[in-house]
């Protein structure tokens, strides 16, 4: 078996995550997992992302991805047991709930602009008044 055969295939998102994690490790002075010559490092300008990519492609990274698969179930599919409700029944329920809320709840009056004007005039008189 060649080294390329046992390398798992990753999605582009998994590759990005792995490369980012390894590049961060390398940026924080983690040791290289491959022997890379000084000339090769100068060619890639000591770029940690390129070094991480070389390590990933060579298959030496000890990073793995767990991919959960859905459980396989045998048997027939079951139908939904919830009964269907007609629109008239739903409207009747909503009206009943509105009446109940109306009976229990507090009824508030709408605010009039005149009431608001009187409330602002009743202040301590020390503040600035806008619009005058």
Helices and strands as residue ranges (DSSP letters): H 12-27, H 38-43, H 48-58, H 87-104, H 113-121
